[in-house]
């Protein structure tokens, strides 16, 4: 039996409606709680890639980081309808800081 992985997009309605037209599964969320629930639900499903808009990702960055140690699903941040906010760089910074115990990207000491 061939297992087909799917793609999901989580974000505000205005940012994800175009993905729906492409046949991608979408999860419209309006709060950090809804976003966290949508991400966890999608991660339990057959989704290999989960895109999260930056506006939503900035509210659940710690939950997104939980999935960085797993092969699937791959959780990636994408710009939302308001443009780039830097959530992807924040995710990278937190992952590096957790791994090394210091923020080597921006030169700040931290407690991971």
ZATORPA-229215 format. One record per atom (N, C-alpha, C): chain; x, y, z; residue in three letters. Coordinates in Angstrom, 2 decimals, always signed. Atoms other than C-alpha are relative to their C-alpha. Example, Ala and Ser with C-alpha at 12.3 -4.5 7.8 and 13.67 -1.06 7.14 Angstrom:
<atoms>
{ch A; px +0.89; py -1.19; pz +0.00; aa Ala}
{ch A; px +12.30; py -4.50; pz +7.80; aa Ala}
{ch A; px +0.90; py +1.20; pz +0.00; aa Ala}
{ch A; px -0.82; py -1.19; pz -0.06; aa Ser}
{ch A; px +13.67; py -1.06; pz +7.14; aa Ser}
{ch A; px -0.77; py +1.09; pz +0.73; aa Ser}
</atoms>
This chain:
<atoms>
{ch A; px +0.83; py -1.17; pz +0.00; aa Unk}
{ch A; px +0.00; py +0.00; pz +0.00; aa Unk}
{ch A; px +0.88; py +1.24; pz +0.00; aa Unk}
{ch A; px -0.77; py -1.23; pz +0.14; aa Unk}
{ch A; px +1.36; py +3.39; pz -1.02; aa Unk}
{ch A; px -0.56; py +1.05; pz +0.94; aa Unk}
{ch A; px +0.42; py -1.02; pz -0.93; aa Unk}
{ch A; px +1.22; py +6.00; pz +1.74; aa Unk}
{ch A; px +0.30; py +1.36; pz -0.61; aa Unk}
{ch A; px -0.17; py -1.34; pz +0.57; aa Unk}
{ch A; px +0.67; py +9.50; pz +0.41; aa Unk}
{ch A; px +0.03; py +1.03; pz +1.12; aa Unk}
{ch A; px -0.09; py -1.08; pz -0.97; aa Unk}
{ch A; px +1.85; py +12.39; pz +2.53; aa Unk}
{ch A; px -0.65; py +1.24; pz -0.60; aa Unk}
{ch A; px +0.70; py -1.20; pz +0.43; aa Unk}
{ch A; px -0.05; py +15.64; pz +2.38; aa Unk}
{ch A; px +0.74; py +1.25; pz +0.49; aa Unk}
{ch A; px -0.53; py -1.30; pz -0.40; aa Unk}
{ch A; px +0.76; py +19.33; pz +2.76; aa Unk}
{ch A; px -1.13; py +0.78; pz +0.66; aa Unk}
{ch A; px +0.98; py -0.84; pz -0.70; aa Unk}
{ch A; px -1.01; py +21.64; pz +5.22; aa Unk}
{ch A; px +0.55; py +1.41; pz +0.14; aa Unk}
{ch A; px -0.36; py -1.38; pz -0.26; aa Unk}
{ch A; px -1.00; py +25.39; pz +5.71; aa Unk}
{ch A; px -0.87; py +0.49; pz +1.16; aa Unk}
{ch A; px +0.68; py -0.54; pz -1.16; aa Unk}
{ch A; px -1.90; py +27.02; pz +9.02; aa Unk}
{ch A; px +0.22; py +1.51; pz +0.01; aa Unk}
{ch A; px -0.14; py -1.45; pz -0.05; aa Unk}
{ch A; px -2.62; py +30.74; pz +9.22; aa Unk}
{ch A; px -1.34; py +0.69; pz +0.05; aa Unk}
{ch A; px +1.24; py -0.75; pz +0.02; aa Unk}
{ch A; px -5.17; py +33.50; pz +9.18; aa Unk}
{ch A; px -0.69; py -0.21; pz -1.35; aa Unk}
{ch A; px +0.81; py +0.29; pz +1.18; aa Unk}
{ch A; px -7.97; py +33.15; pz +6.63; aa Unk}
{ch A; px +0.50; py +0.73; pz -1.25; aa Unk}
{ch A; px -0.44; py -0.78; pz +1.16; aa Unk}
{ch A; px -6.72; py +35.93; pz +4.35; aa Unk}
{ch A; px +1.31; py -0.48; pz -0.60; aa Unk}
{ch A; px -1.32; py +0.44; pz +0.48; aa Unk}
{ch A; px -3.23; py +34.47; pz +4.09; aa Unk}
{ch A; px -0.02; py -1.38; pz -0.63; aa Unk}
{ch A; px -0.04; py +1.40; pz +0.46; aa Unk}
{ch A; px -4.18; py +30.86; pz +3.36; aa Unk}
{ch A; px -1.02; py -0.34; pz -1.07; aa Unk}
{ch A; px +1.06; py +0.35; pz +0.95; aa Unk}
{ch A; px -7.17; py +31.10; pz +1.02; aa Unk}
{ch A; px +0.54; py -0.40; pz -1.37; aa Unk}
{ch A; px -0.58; py +0.37; pz +1.29; aa Unk}
{ch A; px -4.95; py +30.90; pz -2.07; aa Unk}
{ch A; px +0.49; py -1.45; pz -0.03; aa Unk}
{ch A; px -0.45; py +1.39; pz -0.07; aa Unk}
{ch A; px -3.54; py +27.58; pz -0.90; aa Unk}
{ch A; px -1.16; py -0.97; pz -0.15; aa Unk}
{ch A; px +1.19; py +0.83; pz +0.12; aa Unk}
{ch A; px -7.05; py +26.17; pz -0.65; aa Unk}
{ch A; px -0.34; py -0.22; pz -1.47; aa Unk}
{ch A; px +0.28; py +0.10; pz +1.43; aa Unk}
{ch A; px -7.51; py +26.89; pz -4.36; aa Unk}
{ch A; px +0.94; py -0.98; pz -0.70; aa Unk}
{ch A; px -0.97; py +0.94; pz +0.56; aa Unk}
{ch A; px -4.43; py +24.75; pz -5.04; aa Unk}
{ch A; px -0.22; py -1.43; pz +0.49; aa Unk}
{ch A; px +0.29; py +1.34; pz -0.50; aa Unk}
{ch A; px -5.93; py +21.78; pz -3.20; aa Unk}
{ch A; px +0.79; py -0.38; pz +1.24; aa Unk}
{ch A; px -0.76; py +0.26; pz -1.22; aa Unk}
{ch A; px -3.71; py +22.10; pz -0.12; aa Unk}
{ch A; px -0.97; py +0.07; pz +1.17; aa Unk}
{ch A; px +0.84; py -0.05; pz -1.21; aa Unk}
{ch A; px -5.35; py +21.34; pz +3.24; aa Unk}
{ch A; px +0.38; py +1.24; pz +0.80; aa Unk}
{ch A; px -0.25; py -1.23; pz -0.74; aa Unk}
{ch A; px -5.72; py +24.57; pz +5.16; aa Unk}
{ch A; px -0.69; py -0.03; pz +1.36; aa Unk}
{ch A; px +0.54; py -0.14; pz -1.34; aa Unk}
{ch A; px -6.33; py +25.36; pz +8.82; aa Unk}
{ch A; px -0.03; py +1.49; pz +0.32; aa Unk}
{ch A; px +0.12; py -1.42; pz -0.33; aa Unk}
{ch A; px -7.65; py +28.88; pz +9.39; aa Unk}
{ch A; px -0.11; py +0.14; pz +1.51; aa Unk}
{ch A; px -0.02; py -0.18; pz -1.46; aa Unk}
{ch A; px -6.90; py +30.05; pz +12.93; aa Unk}
{ch A; px -0.09; py +1.49; pz +0.32; aa Unk}
{ch A; px +0.16; py -1.39; pz -0.41; aa Unk}
{ch A; px -7.69; py +33.22; pz +14.84; aa Unk}
{ch A; px +0.64; py +0.30; pz +1.35; aa Unk}
{ch A; px -0.64; py -0.20; pz -1.31; aa Unk}
{ch A; px -5.80; py +32.71; pz +18.13; aa Unk}
{ch A; px +1.18; py -0.95; pz +0.15; aa Unk}
{ch A; px -1.11; py +0.92; pz -0.25; aa Unk}
{ch A; px -2.60; py +31.15; pz +19.44; aa Unk}
{ch A; px -0.46; py -1.39; pz +0.45; aa Unk}
{ch A; px +0.53; py +1.29; pz -0.45; aa Unk}
{ch A; px -4.67; py +28.41; pz +21.11; aa Unk}
{ch A; px -0.47; py -0.83; pz -1.20; aa Unk}
{ch A; px +0.45; py +0.70; pz +1.21; aa Unk}
{ch A; px -6.34; py +27.51; pz +17.80; aa Unk}
{ch A; px +1.19; py -0.43; pz -0.84; aa Unk}
{ch A; px -1.19; py +0.32; pz +0.79; aa Unk}
{ch A; px -2.94; py +27.60; pz +16.07; aa Unk}
{ch A; px +0.72; py -1.21; pz +0.57; aa Unk}
{ch A; px -0.67; py +1.13; pz -0.64; aa Unk}
{ch A; px -1.38; py +25.23; pz +18.60; aa Unk}
{ch A; px -0.78; py -1.29; pz -0.22; aa Unk}
{ch A; px +0.84; py +1.19; pz +0.21; aa Unk}
{ch A; px -4.32; py +22.84; pz +18.31; aa Unk}
{ch A; px +0.07; py -0.46; pz -1.46; aa Unk}
{ch A; px -0.06; py +0.35; pz +1.43; aa Unk}
{ch A; px -4.21; py +22.97; pz +14.49; aa Unk}
{ch A; px +1.34; py -0.66; pz -0.33; aa Unk}
{ch A; px -1.31; py +0.58; pz +0.27; aa Unk}
{ch A; px -0.46; py +22.26; pz +14.43; aa Unk}
{ch A; px +0.09; py -1.41; pz +0.56; aa Unk}
{ch A; px -0.07; py +1.34; pz -0.60; aa Unk}
{ch A; px -0.73; py +19.33; pz +16.80; aa Unk}
{ch A; px -0.90; py -0.99; pz -0.73; aa Unk}
{ch A; px +0.92; py +0.86; pz +0.76; aa Unk}
{ch A; px -3.71; py +17.94; pz +14.88; aa Unk}
{ch A; px +0.60; py -0.38; pz -1.35; aa Unk}
{ch A; px -0.62; py +0.27; pz +1.30; aa Unk}
{ch A; px -1.93; py +18.25; pz +11.53; aa Unk}
{ch A; px +1.20; py -0.93; pz +0.16; aa Unk}
{ch A; px -1.18; py +0.84; pz -0.22; aa Unk}
{ch A; px +1.23; py +16.67; pz +12.98; aa Unk}
{ch A; px -0.38; py -1.45; pz +0.27; aa Unk}
{ch A; px +0.47; py +1.37; pz -0.23; aa Unk}
{ch A; px -0.80; py +13.63; pz +14.06; aa Unk}
{ch A; px -0.55; py -0.64; pz -1.28; aa Unk}
{ch A; px +0.56; py +0.50; pz +1.25; aa Unk}
{ch A; px -2.21; py +13.32; pz +10.54; aa Unk}
{ch A; px +1.07; py -0.46; pz -0.97; aa Unk}
{ch A; px -0.93; py +0.46; pz +1.03; aa Unk}
{ch A; px -0.58; py +12.26; pz +7.28; aa Unk}
{ch A; px +0.71; py +1.14; pz -0.70; aa Unk}
{ch A; px -0.65; py -1.17; pz +0.62; aa Unk}
{ch A; px +1.07; py +15.63; pz +6.67; aa Unk}
{ch A; px +1.51; py -0.11; pz +0.12; aa Unk}
{ch A; px -1.47; py +0.03; pz +0.01; aa Unk}
{ch A; px +4.72; py +15.57; pz +5.65; aa Unk}
{ch A; px +0.56; py +1.40; pz +0.15; aa Unk}
{ch A; px -0.43; py -1.39; pz -0.07; aa Unk}
{ch A; px +4.98; py +19.36; pz +5.34; aa Unk}
{ch A; px -1.15; py +0.83; pz +0.54; aa Unk}
{ch A; px +0.99; py -0.92; pz -0.56; aa Unk}
{ch A; px +3.16; py +21.91; pz +7.44; aa Unk}
{ch A; px +0.60; py +1.40; pz -0.05; aa Unk}
{ch A; px -0.40; py -1.40; pz +0.07; aa Unk}
{ch A; px +3.54; py +25.57; pz +6.51; aa Unk}
{ch A; px -0.82; py +0.77; pz +1.02; aa Unk}
{ch A; px +0.67; py -0.86; pz -0.96; aa Unk}
{ch A; px +2.71; py +28.11; pz +9.21; aa Unk}
{ch A; px +0.36; py +1.43; pz -0.35; aa Unk}
{ch A; px -0.29; py -1.39; pz +0.33; aa Unk}
{ch A; px +2.34; py +31.78; pz +8.38; aa Unk}
{ch A; px +0.74; py +0.67; pz +1.15; aa Unk}
{ch A; px -0.86; py -0.62; pz -1.01; aa Unk}
{ch A; px +4.78; py +34.03; pz +10.22; aa Unk}
{ch A; px -0.77; py +0.66; pz +1.14; aa Unk}
{ch A; px +0.78; py -0.63; pz -1.05; aa Unk}
{ch A; px +2.11; py +35.95; pz +12.11; aa Unk}
{ch A; px -0.48; py -1.01; pz +1.03; aa Unk}
{ch A; px +0.44; py +1.08; pz -0.89; aa Unk}
{ch A; px +0.78; py +32.70; pz +13.56; aa Unk}
{ch A; px +1.21; py -0.65; pz +0.66; aa Unk}
{ch A; px -1.20; py +0.68; pz -0.52; aa Unk}
{ch A; px +4.24; py +31.14; pz +13.98; aa Unk}
{ch A; px +0.62; py +0.76; pz +1.17; aa Unk}
{ch A; px -0.61; py -0.78; pz -1.08; aa Unk}
{ch A; px +5.43; py +34.01; pz +16.17; aa Unk}
{ch A; px -0.69; py -0.25; pz +1.34; aa Unk}
{ch A; px +0.74; py +0.28; pz -1.23; aa Unk}
{ch A; px +2.73; py +33.07; pz +18.71; aa Unk}
{ch A; px +0.23; py -1.41; pz +0.53; aa Unk}
{ch A; px -0.16; py +1.41; pz -0.42; aa Unk}
{ch A; px +3.58; py +29.34; pz +18.80; aa Unk}
{ch A; px +1.40; py -0.53; pz -0.34; aa Unk}
{ch A; px -1.36; py +0.36; pz +0.42; aa Unk}
{ch A; px +7.32; py +29.33; pz +18.07; aa Unk}
{ch A; px +0.56; py -1.16; pz +0.83; aa Unk}
{ch A; px -0.51; py +1.08; pz -0.84; aa Unk}
{ch A; px +8.06; py +27.02; pz +21.02; aa Unk}
{ch A; px -0.61; py -1.34; pz -0.40; aa Unk}
{ch A; px +0.65; py +1.24; pz +0.44; aa Unk}
{ch A; px +5.54; py +24.44; pz +19.80; aa Unk}
{ch A; px +0.58; py -0.44; pz -1.34; aa Unk}
{ch A; px -0.62; py +0.33; pz +1.29; aa Unk}
{ch A; px +6.98; py +24.63; pz +16.29; aa Unk}
{ch A; px +1.38; py -0.63; pz +0.22; aa Unk}
{ch A; px -1.34; py +0.52; pz -0.28; aa Unk}
{ch A; px +10.45; py +24.02; pz +17.75; aa Unk}
{ch A; px -0.04; py -1.45; pz +0.47; aa Unk}
{ch A; px +0.13; py +1.39; pz -0.44; aa Unk}
{ch A; px +9.20; py +20.76; pz +19.30; aa Unk}
{ch A; px +0.10; py -0.98; pz -1.16; aa Unk}
{ch A; px +0.01; py +0.87; pz +1.18; aa Unk}
{ch A; px +8.87; py +19.34; pz +15.79; aa Unk}
{ch A; px +1.32; py +0.03; pz -0.76; aa Unk}
{ch A; px -1.27; py -0.10; pz +0.72; aa Unk}
{ch A; px +12.40; py +20.31; pz +14.72; aa Unk}
{ch A; px +0.90; py -1.21; pz +0.20; aa Unk}
{ch A; px -0.81; py +1.18; pz -0.28; aa Unk}
{ch A; px +13.80; py +17.09; pz +16.19; aa Unk}
{ch A; px -0.57; py -1.27; pz -0.64; aa Unk}
{ch A; px +0.67; py +1.15; pz +0.62; aa Unk}
{ch A; px +11.50; py +14.82; pz +14.20; aa Unk}
{ch A; px +0.17; py +0.05; pz -1.52; aa Unk}
{ch A; px -0.14; py -0.01; pz +1.46; aa Unk}
{ch A; px +11.89; py +13.72; pz +10.59; aa Unk}
{ch A; px -1.27; py +0.49; pz -0.70; aa Unk}
{ch A; px +1.27; py -0.44; pz +0.56; aa Unk}
{ch A; px +8.18; py +14.30; pz +9.87; aa Unk}
{ch A; px -0.95; py +0.34; pz +1.13; aa Unk}
{ch A; px +0.10; py -0.89; pz +1.15; aa Unk}
{ch A; px +6.35; py +16.52; pz +9.70; aa Unk}
{ch A; px +1.08; py +1.07; pz +0.05; aa Unk}
{ch A; px -0.89; py -1.15; pz +0.10; aa Unk}
{ch A; px +8.62; py +19.29; pz +8.50; aa Unk}
{ch A; px -0.90; py +1.22; pz +0.14; aa Unk}
{ch A; px +0.79; py -1.21; pz -0.24; aa Unk}
{ch A; px +7.23; py +22.57; pz +9.85; aa Unk}
{ch A; px +0.82; py +1.20; pz -0.44; aa Unk}
{ch A; px -0.69; py -1.15; pz +0.58; aa Unk}
{ch A; px +8.20; py +25.65; pz +7.86; aa Unk}
{ch A; px -0.85; py +1.26; pz +0.13; aa Unk}
{ch A; px +0.74; py -1.26; pz -0.04; aa Unk}
{ch A; px +7.25; py +29.29; pz +8.28; aa Unk}
{ch A; px +0.06; py +0.69; pz -1.35; aa Unk}
{ch A; px +0.10; py -0.74; pz +1.26; aa Unk}
{ch A; px +6.11; py +31.38; pz +5.33; aa Unk}
{ch A; px -0.58; py +1.37; pz +0.31; aa Unk}
{ch A; px +0.59; py -1.33; pz -0.23; aa Unk}
{ch A; px +5.23; py +35.08; pz +5.04; aa Unk}
{ch A; px -1.52; py -0.06; pz -0.09; aa Unk}
{ch A; px +1.45; py -0.08; pz +0.10; aa Unk}
{ch A; px +1.61; py +35.96; pz +5.62; aa Unk}
{ch A; px -0.38; py +1.18; pz -0.88; aa Unk}
{ch A; px +0.46; py -1.06; pz +0.90; aa Unk}
{ch A; px -0.50; py +38.53; pz +3.79; aa Unk}
{ch A; px +0.54; py +1.38; pz +0.37; aa Unk}
{ch A; px -0.55; py -1.30; pz -0.39; aa Unk}
{ch A; px +1.11; py +41.38; pz +5.77; aa Unk}
{ch A; px +1.50; py +0.11; pz -0.27; aa Unk}
{ch A; px -1.42; py -0.04; pz +0.34; aa Unk}
{ch A; px +4.64; py +40.46; pz +4.66; aa Unk}
{ch A; px +0.87; py -0.74; pz +0.98; aa Unk}
{ch A; px -0.98; py +0.72; pz -0.80; aa Unk}
{ch A; px +7.80; py +39.06; pz +6.22; aa Unk}
{ch A; px +0.18; py +0.65; pz +1.37; aa Unk}
{ch A; px -0.14; py -0.50; pz -1.37; aa Unk}
{ch A; px +8.11; py +39.38; pz +10.02; aa Unk}
{ch A; px +1.24; py -0.51; pz +0.72; aa Unk}
{ch A; px -1.20; py +0.51; pz -0.65; aa Unk}
{ch A; px +11.24; py +37.38; pz +10.86; aa Unk}
{ch A; px -0.22; py -1.18; pz +0.92; aa Unk}
{ch A; px +0.26; py +1.15; pz -0.87; aa Unk}
{ch A; px +9.59; py +34.43; pz +12.63; aa Unk}
{ch A; px +0.90; py -1.18; pz -0.35; aa Unk}
{ch A; px -0.87; py +1.11; pz +0.40; aa Unk}
{ch A; px +11.68; py +31.98; pz +10.61; aa Unk}
{ch A; px +1.39; py +0.18; pz +0.61; aa Unk}
{ch A; px -1.32; py -0.25; pz -0.59; aa Unk}
{ch A; px +14.92; py +33.62; pz +11.79; aa Unk}
{ch A; px -0.05; py -0.20; pz +1.51; aa Unk}
{ch A; px +0.14; py +0.21; pz -1.45; aa Unk}
{ch A; px +13.64; py +33.58; pz +15.37; aa Unk}
{ch A; px +0.01; py -1.49; pz +0.32; aa Unk}
{ch A; px +0.00; py +1.46; pz -0.21; aa Unk}
{ch A; px +12.99; py +29.82; pz +15.07; aa Unk}
{ch A; px +1.42; py -0.54; pz -0.10; aa Unk}
{ch A; px -1.39; py +0.45; pz +0.17; aa Unk}
{ch A; px +16.54; py +29.26; pz +13.81; aa Unk}
{ch A; px +0.83; py +0.44; pz +1.20; aa Unk}
{ch A; px -0.77; py -0.52; pz -1.12; aa Unk}
{ch A; px +17.98; py +31.48; pz +16.57; aa Unk}
{ch A; px -0.28; py -0.83; pz +1.26; aa Unk}
{ch A; px +0.34; py +0.78; pz -1.21; aa Unk}
{ch A; px +16.10; py +29.57; pz +19.32; aa Unk}
{ch A; px +0.54; py -1.42; pz -0.07; aa Unk}
{ch A; px -0.51; py +1.36; pz +0.15; aa Unk}
{ch A; px +17.11; py +26.19; pz +17.91; aa Unk}
{ch A; px +1.50; py -0.03; pz +0.24; aa Unk}
{ch A; px -1.45; py -0.08; pz -0.18; aa Unk}
{ch A; px +20.79; py +27.20; pz +17.77; aa Unk}
{ch A; px +0.32; py +0.29; pz +1.47; aa Unk}
{ch A; px -0.25; py -0.34; pz -1.40; aa Unk}
{ch A; px +20.62; py +28.74; pz +21.24; aa Unk}
{ch A; px -0.24; py -1.20; pz +0.91; aa Unk}
{ch A; px +0.28; py +1.20; pz -0.80; aa Unk}
{ch A; px +19.05; py +25.57; pz +22.67; aa Unk}
{ch A; px +1.12; py -1.03; pz -0.15; aa Unk}
{ch A; px -1.03; py +1.00; pz +0.26; aa Unk}
{ch A; px +21.70; py +23.40; pz +21.06; aa Unk}
{ch A; px +1.35; py +0.39; pz +0.59; aa Unk}
{ch A; px -1.33; py -0.44; pz -0.42; aa Unk}
{ch A; px +24.72; py +25.52; pz +22.01; aa Unk}
{ch A; px +0.03; py +0.72; pz +1.34; aa Unk}
{ch A; px +0.03; py -0.72; pz -1.26; aa Unk}
{ch A; px +23.58; py +27.37; pz +25.12; aa Unk}
{ch A; px +0.31; py +1.47; pz -0.12; aa Unk}
{ch A; px -0.27; py -1.42; pz +0.23; aa Unk}
{ch A; px +24.36; py +30.74; pz +23.55; aa Unk}
{ch A; px -0.52; py +0.39; pz -1.36; aa Unk}
{ch A; px +0.50; py -0.51; pz +1.27; aa Unk}
{ch A; px +23.00; py +32.90; pz +20.79; aa Unk}
{ch A; px +1.18; py +0.47; pz -0.84; aa Unk}
{ch A; px -1.16; py -0.35; pz +0.82; aa Unk}
{ch A; px +25.87; py +32.83; pz +18.30; aa Unk}
{ch A; px -0.39; py +0.84; pz -1.22; aa Unk}
{ch A; px +0.44; py -0.78; pz +1.16; aa Unk}
{ch A; px +23.76; py +34.47; pz +15.57; aa Unk}
{ch A; px -0.05; py +1.49; pz +0.32; aa Unk}
{ch A; px +0.15; py -1.39; pz -0.35; aa Unk}
{ch A; px +23.13; py +37.69; pz +17.45; aa Unk}
{ch A; px +0.87; py +0.40; pz +1.20; aa Unk}
{ch A; px -0.99; py -0.29; pz -1.03; aa Unk}
{ch A; px +25.83; py +37.46; pz +20.15; aa Unk}
{ch A; px -0.53; py +0.20; pz +1.40; aa Unk}
{ch A; px +0.55; py -0.13; pz -1.36; aa Unk}
{ch A; px +23.62; py +37.17; pz +23.23; aa Unk}
{ch A; px +0.14; py -1.32; pz +0.73; aa Unk}
{ch A; px -0.03; py +1.19; pz -0.84; aa Unk}
{ch A; px +24.14; py +34.72; pz +26.07; aa Unk}
{ch A; px -1.43; py -0.31; pz +0.40; aa Unk}
{ch A; px +1.37; py +0.34; pz -0.37; aa Unk}
{ch A; px +21.02; py +32.80; pz +26.95; aa Unk}
{ch A; px -0.07; py -1.30; pz +0.77; aa Unk}
{ch A; px +0.28; py +1.26; pz -0.70; aa Unk}
{ch A; px +19.55; py +30.06; pz +29.04; aa Unk}
{ch A; px -0.98; py -0.77; pz -0.85; aa Unk}
{ch A; px +0.87; py +0.75; pz +0.89; aa Unk}
{ch A; px +18.13; py +27.46; pz +26.70; aa Unk}
{ch A; px -0.88; py -0.94; pz +0.73; aa Unk}
</atoms>
